[in-house]
Amino acid sequence: MKKYHLATYGCQMNEYDSALIAQKMDMLGCVETATPEDADYIIVNTCSVREKAEDTAIARIFQFKPIKEKNPDLKIVICGCMAKNRGPELLKKMKFVNYVVGPDQYKKIPELLTGDYHGRERMFLEEDRSENYLGDYAKIKTDFSTYVAIQRGCNKRCSYCIVPYLRGPEKYRDMEDVLAEIRKAADQGITEVTLLGQTVNAYKTEGGNFANLLTKVSEIGGIRRIRFTSPHPRHYTSELIDVLLNNPKVCHYAHIPIQSGSDTMLKKMRRQHNMEQYLTVIEQLRSKDPFYGISTDVICGFVGETEEDFEATLKAFELCQFDNAFMFIYSPRKGTESYNEQETLTEAEKLERHTRLVELQNAITLKRNEMMLGRTEELLVERNSIRDESELRGRTDNFKKVVFKPELGKIVHPGDYVKVKLDDIRGWTIRGTLV
């Protein structure tokens, strides 16, 4: 029985795509292994959103070279965004790699690996705007939660982002195909599903829009929690807001990238939203539930950012009161529109602004966590605590991580839903007592 090793780097969409590939390999009778030395096939699914992500994947791939030297029959595939971005260079630099495969060509991987392919071509990077992997469902990786892609590609073309050039324009999966995948997952015991897309709330097909899809997913038996990422501020309609606030199965949490609090910078970034629109979305989501969880992405020191622009970002963070934020220092990304612009800030200046923003957000995060104390929340138990195996970690509806210790004599497993009273904070961790 042949074995395959699958290494994944990058976003949740990459995790989903890897599960899609894994399902195809399983259907061929192959078995997944966590040990690359035991594998007959090694598949590396890569990310290109930042150069550091590519460097990390390349360093890992080179670690497979000695394994290939010991086992010449081993086949290695690089797939994903880095494959599309740097395919010829990768094959030239890594002669031990057999194939590079782009995001629209994953169906070729089983054929390439199992010996049915006898051609001389080693690169499969063509963009296929019709490829939506209709009828192909991802392998379920946990017993209770899974990702489901509903959209591929992106139409936004933000000036700093390389994703649209690698994943192509937006493509939406047929709604019935999405629902069929979720029903199949629910039949296997999945209770939480996360819908994926680069601009997930832009979803639209003949079957309806994103609000319609959320409603239909909520009607599937066994599904208790629905999450999604990442939405765009531009695509929050009144219909969608109504579903988000009033459908009890749709979790009160969203990751909404802001990128900057300055309208000048947002226009320069080609973000297709302004701060008035962004703040309106936040106000609507928190109008009914002040505990609605919101996280974001932001770039410090974008090309042309003035002190006034940065002060606008600080003000935006004060107004939005994000529960969490991923804060990045701008670095030019080759292949993007902003790459060719002259930088206006030194690395020290960008770092100084980043430090100020991190300090502000840390204070806001602590404040938002402290607001939760005294509340009784339902947790989906995810796993044992890393620091103490006798304790468990779960998430609230609004995506807060909570650690608790099970009562004596009461057995709690990952995948269980339990009620916990939130009564303490240690460091950044909310702690609770089982009710």
N, C-alpha and C positions, 0 to 999 in steps of 0.2 A: 504494500500500500504506500503510495507516494505521499510525501509530507511537504507542506508549504509554510514558510515563515512570512508574516506580513508586518511591516514596520510603517507606522503612520505618523506624519508630521503635519501640523497646521490646525485648521478650524474644524468645527463640527461637520461641515460638508465633506471634508476629507475623511473624517471618521465614518460617515455614512457611506461614502464611496468605497472605502476599504471593506465595509461590511457587505456591500453589494458584490465586490470581487470575491470575498470569502465565500459567499453563498454559491457563486458560480463554481469555485474550486471544490467545494463540498459536494456539489451535484455531480462532479466528475469522479467522486469516490476518494478524493484526497483528504488528508487530515491536517488540521492546523497545528503547528508546533511553536512554542515560545522560544525554542533553542535553534538559532540559525545553523549551527553545526550539524544538526540532525536533518536539515531540510534538503529536499531535492529541488525546490524552487524558492527563491527569495524575491518578494515583491516589496518595493519601497514606494509608498505614496507620499508625494512631496508637496511643499508649500512654497510660494514665491512672493508672498505679500510683503516681506522685508528680506533684505539681503542676508541678514543674520540667519533667517530660517533656512535659506538655501545653503549657507555655509555649514549649518548644523547637519543637514541631511547629507551633504557631500562627505563630511568627515565620517559619518556613520557608514555610508556606502563603501568607503575605502577600507573599513574594518572587515568587510566581507571578502576582500581580495585574497587573503591567505586561505580562507575556506575554499574559495574557487580553485586555488592552486593545488590544494590537497584533493579536491574532487572536481575534475574537469567537466564532469557531466552535469554539475550544478548549473541551473539557469537563473539569471538575475534580470529582473525587470525594474526599471525606474518609470513610475507613472505619475500623473497629477500635474500640477501647475508648473513645477520646475522642469519637468520633462518637455512641456510645450514651450517654455521660455528659453531653454538652453540645450535642446536635444542634440544637435550636431556637436556642440562643445563637449557635452557629457560623454558621448561615444568616443570622441577623440581622446579625451583625458582619461577615460576609464575603459580600456579595451577589454577588460574582463566582464563588462556588462553586456548582456545579450541584446536587450531591446529597450527602447524608450517609447512610452505610449501616452498620448494626450488624453484629456478628460472626456472627449467624445468617442474614444476608441477602446473603452474598457472591455467590450465584448470580445475583442481579439485576444485578450490575455490568456484564457484557457487554451485556445488553439495554439498560441505561440509556445506555451510551456509544456503541453502534454505530447508534443511530437507530431501533431497533425499538420503543422505548418512546415513547408519545405522550401519557402522562398528565400531570397537573399536580402530582402529589405529588412532593416533593423529599426527604422523609425516609422512610427504611426501617429502623426501629429495633426492630421487633417481636421479642420473644424466641420462638424456636421450639425447644421441647425435643425435637423429633423430628429436627432437622436435624443430621446427622452427616457430611454430604458423602460419603455412601456412593458408591463408584465414582469419586470425584473425587480425582485424585492430583496432587501438587505437581510443579512444574517442577524438574528437576534443575539446580542452580546450579553445581556443581563436577563434576570428572571422577571423584572418588573418595569423597566423603562427602556425606551428606544427612540432613535431619531428617524424621521421620515422626510426626505427631500420633496418639496412641492414645486420648486423653481430652480433653474440653473442659469448661470450667466447674470449679466448686469447691464442695464442701459444708461447708468448715471454718468460714467466716465469722469469721476472726480479727478482733478488735475494731478493728484499725488498717488493715485491708485493704479496698479497694474492688472488687477483682476479682470476687468472687461476685455483686455487684450488677450488674455489667456483662456478664459472660460466663455468668451463670446457674448452675444446679446441675450437678453432674457428669454427663457423658454419655460412654459408652464406645463406641468404634468396634468393629464386628464384627471378631472376630479374623481371620477369613479375608480380610476386606477389607484389614486391616493387612498381612497376610502377602503378599497379592497386590501391594500397592504396593511392598513391599520386594523381592519377586522381580523386578518390573519394573525397579527401580533397579539390582539386581544384574546384570540382563541388559545394562544400559547401562554396566557397569564399576564401579559403586559397591561399595566394600569395607568402608566404615564407615558405620553407621547410628546415629542418636541418636533414641531414642523420647521423645516429649514429652507432658507432662501437668502440670496444676497440682499434683496429688498422684499422680504417675505410678504409684507402686507400689500404689495402691488399685485399680488396673484389675481388672475382673472382667466376664466375659460368660458366656453359655452354653457357650462354647468353652473356658473355663478362667480362670485368674487370671494375675497378672503373671509369676509364676515359670514357668508353662506357656508363656506367650508368649515369654519370653526363650529358653527351650529350643527352641521351634519356629523362632524367627528364626535361632538358631545352626545349624540344620540346612539353611538355604538356601545353596546353592552360591555361592561367590564372596564371601560375607560373612565378613570376618576379625575385625572389631571391632564390639562392640555397647556403646553408651553410653545413658544415660537421664538425664532431669532433669524436674522436681525431685521427689525422694521425700519422704515424710513419715515421721518417726520411728515413728509409731503403726502403720504398715503394713509393718514388717519382720517377716515370719513366719520360723519356723525353716526352712520349705520354701524361701523366697526366699533366706535367708542361704546355704543349701546350694548353690543354683544360682550365686549371686554368687561364692562362693569356689572352686567346683569346675568350672564351665564355662569352658574356656580362652578362649572367644571373648567372654565378658562382661568388660569392662575393670574393673580394680581401682581404680575411682574413683567417688565419689558426692558430689554437692552436697546437703548435708542442712541446711536452715535450723534454727538453734537459737533465734535472736531474743533470748533472754536465758538466763542461767545461774541465775536465781532462780525457784524454783517459784511464789513469790507473783506475780511478774510474768507468768510463763507462764500462770497461771490468769486473771489480769486481761486478758491478751492473747487468751484463749480458744484457746490453741494445741493443746489436746487431747493433750498429752504432758507428762511431768514429767522432771526431770533424771535420775532413776534409769533411766527407760526410754531416754532419749537415750544415756546413758553405756553402757548395756548393748549398744546397737546398735554403738557405736564399738568396744567391746571385742570383740564378735563378729567384726566385719569385720577387725580387726587381729590377731585371735588366730592366724590362719594366715599372714597376710602383714603384717608390721609396716610395710611400705612402701605399704600400701593408701592411696591418695590421698583425702583428705576436705577439702572446702571448705564454707563456711557463709555464712549471712546473719545479721546481728545488729543490733539497734536500741539505740542509746545514748540514755538520758534519756527513756524512755517515761514517760507520765503516772503519777505516784506512785512512781517509782523512787527508793529511798533509797540512801545510800552502802553500806549492807549488801547491798542487791540488786545493786548494781554490782560490789561485791567478789565476789559469787557468780559473776558473769559472768567476771571475771578468773580466778577459780579454775577455772571450767569450761574456759576456753581453755587453761589450763595442763594440765588433765587430758586434753583431747581432742587437743591438738597438731595443730591444723588446718594443712593445707598452704597454705591461702589463705583469706581471709575478706573479704566485702563488708560494710563497717561503716558504718552509716548513723546520722546524728543524727535523732532523732524530730522530725517536723513534723506537725501535725494535718492530716488529710486529710478535706475536706468530703465528707459522704455516708457516713462510717464511724461506728461506735459510739463510738469514743474521741474523736471530734471535739468532742463536746459536754462533755467533761470539763475541769475546771480544771487547767491546767498547774501543776506544782509545782516546776519548775526553770527557771532563767534560761537564755538562749541561751549565755552564757559558761560556766555550769556544765555544760551538755550538751557543749559543745565541749571542755572540760577532760577530761571522762570519755572522750570519743571519742579525744582525743590519747593518753591513757594506754593505751587498748586498742590503738590502732594501733601504738604503740611495742612493746607486748608481742607482738602478732602478727607484726610485722616480724622480731623476734628468733626467733620460732618458725619462721617461713617460712625464714629463713636456715639454721636448724638442720636442718630437714627437707630442704632442698636439699643441704646438706653431707653428709647421710646417704647421698645417692645417688652421691657421688663414688667412683670405683673400680669401679662396676657397669657391665656391658655390657647395654644395653637395645635393644630393637627400636623404631625410630621409624617413624611414618607421616609422611613428608615432606609438609609443607603448602604451603610457598612459600619464596621467597627472603627472606633477612633484610632488614629495613628499612634497617639501618645500612650493610650491605655486600652488594651484589647478587651478589658472588661466593660468598657463603655461603648456606646453606639452613637453614630452621627446620622442626622436626618436633616431634611429641609422643610421649611414652612412653605405655605402657599406663595408667599411673597419672596421666596428664594433665600431666606436667611438660614445659614448653617447653625445647627443646634446640637450640642453634645449632651447626652444624658446617661445615667446609669440605670439599667433595668432593676426592678424590684426583685428581692429574693423570692425565688419560686416562680417568677413569671418569665417565660421564655419569649424573647422578641427577636425576630429575624429580619434581615434586609428584605425590603418589599412590603413589610407590614406598615399599616397606618396606626399611629398612636397619638394620644392626647398628652401634651407636655406643658406644664406651667413654666414659663421663662422667669427665672429668679436670680440670675447672676451673670456677670460678664468677667471673663478672665482673659486679659490681653484683648484680642480681637474676637474671641470665641464667646458666643452666647451659650449659657448652660441652663438646663431645665430639669424639672423633676417630673417623673412619670405620674400622670393622674390616674 
